[in-house]
Amino acid sequence: MKKIITTFVIVVILQLFPTSGDLTFNIKNCEAQWVWMSYGMGYKAVYSFTTSGDNIFAGTLYGGVWLSTNNGINWTQTGFNNWTIWSLTITGNYIFAGTNTDVYRSTNNGQSWTQTALNKLAYCIAASGNNIFAGTTDSGVYRSINYGSSWTKTALNNDAIESLAISGNFVFAATHDSGVYLSTNNGTSWMQTTLNDKRVHSIAISGDNIFAGTYFNRIYLSTNNGTSWTQIGIGLNNRLVYALAISGSNIFAGTDDSGVYLSTNNGQSFTQWNQGFTSSIPSVYSLLIMGNYIFAGTSSSVWRRPLSDIIGIKNFSTEIPERCELQQNYPNPFNSTTIIRFRIRDSRLVCIKVYNILGMEVASLINEKLNAGKYELNFDGNELTSGIYFYKMEAEDFNKIKKMVLIK
């Protein structure tokens, strides 16, 4: 009986994973990691996101504001429709939306909207408490302290503003032609930072780090509130950085016609992170990190991806291996977690999946382009039953499969 079972296992492997030599295989396509999440919304360009609790609001091209209450799986149109929404922000019970002509607000979760006193194209909006800042395309930054009932033009009043970011008492404004400005007194006065000769489209702040995404000049980093800047972002040459999002030392950049780029070293270098985008790689106009997911607002609506795609892998050595290798997991047998290590000799796309004895996929552990090095990742089998499983790795011309045993 034991011999029959063994034969059956080998037949299943041979049928599902064509072999050459010692159980190597060839996978033509790894499972996509970006997933289209626009049911109800359809194919609309998404220019902006904002969140409140479990609610995600998306501003679209000619489609107004849309709301999802289930992590982007389904979307419903709010009471604001048939408009282009360039920017969104939330403070307290107020949602603000910047359009081609005016700034609107809602006090009932988007069911209805009223026009505020600012009759300008507001390309970006940011809020901190009752301080609401709107960046316009022709007359600088406006400020409201009464939730949009009235607005005052600030001292930065003659430039096109492409992005705003607030950190404590500091307000940063990215401009079309003059780099980044800083106000330390809620817009009463502004000073031009030393990043003063670039078109800056996006700003993101994480602790003491201020990241500025430019048009075709990569990303600049300041760690001293704009007193000095360093150009970073190797790998983003000739890319327009529309959007930035940060999760720890992981920096995400949304670009023109090139999708999403990812840095796992605080922005020093980037690689494309586009597996799953269908047909053609889209422009990514907006990014949002919420819970365990990152959302991309693209020229073809909303896409979503788990943050665990990057957080679950660890580069434990930067030594360049002589060859690619998939090692045996340890411990093995295991209950209920185990570590899988692998090596790649140069930069390449790596895909690792786990299958049960019938050849059914039960987990996708990684599907990313990685630099040369030695890596390890944790596999959690808590939701699986005891039994034999197979994990397989494809890294371009390298293919390998190994067996592991889960015992509970």
FENBELTA-V712115 format. One line per field, one symbol per residue. ss: DSSP state (a for helix, b for strand, c for the rest). phi: phi as a letter, one per 20 degrees, with the letter a starting at -180 (. if undefined). psi: psi as a letter, one per 30 degrees, with the letter a starting at -180 (. if undefined). Layout:
BEGIN
ss=???
phi=???
psi=???
END
This chain:
BEGIN
ss=caaaaaaaaaaaaaaaccccccccccccccccccbbccbccccccbbbbbbbccbbbbbbcccbbbbbcccccbcbbcccccccccbbbbbccbbbbbccccbbbbcccccccbbccccccbbbbbbbccbbbbbbccccbbbbcccccccbbcccccccbbbbbbbccbbbbbbccccbbbbcccccccbbcccccccbbbbbbbccbbbbbbbcccbbbbcccccccbbbcbcccccbbbbbbbbccbbbbbbccccbbbbcccccbcbbcccccccccccbbbbbbbccbbbbbbccbbbbbbcaaaacbbbbbcccccccbbcccbcccbccbbbbbbbbcccbbbbbbbbbccccbbbbbbbbbbccbbbbbbbbccccccbbbbbbbbbccbbbbbbbbbcc
phi=.gfffffffffgfffecgdbnemebcdfbeffdfcfccfoemecfdebcbcbmeeddcecemcmddccdcmnfcccfffdcmcedebbbcbledddcedfcbddbcdcmnfbccfeeedbfdfbcbcbmeeddcedecbmddccdclnfbccfefeccceddbcbccmeeddcedfccmddcddclnfcccfffeccceddbcccbmeeddcedemcmcdccdclnfbccfcngodgmdeefbcbccmeeddcecelcmddcddcmnfbccfcdgofemcfefdebcbdbmecddcecfcneccbfffgdfedceeaefeffbebdeffbfbfcbdcbdddbccebfafdcccdcefenefdadebbbecfgqdcbbedddgedegqeccdccccmedcbccdccdcd
psi=eeeeeeeeeeeeeeeeikljbihlljkeklkkekkkihkeeaikkjflllljbgkkkkkljggaklkkghhgelkkkafjlglkjelklkkbgkkkkkafflkllkghhgelklkafjiljjfkklkjbgjkkkklffhbklkkghhfelkkkafjghlkkfkkkkjbgkkkkklefgbklkkghhfelkkklfiggljkfkkkkjbgkkkjkljghbkkkkghhgelkkkahkfgkhkjjelkkkjbgkkkkklkggbkkkkghhgelklkhgkfklclklkjfkkkkjbglkkkjafhaklkkkfffeffkkjfkgkjlflkkjlklkljlljgllkkklkkflklkkkklklafggkkfkjekilkllkaklllkkjgegllkaklkkkkkicgkkkklklkkk.
END
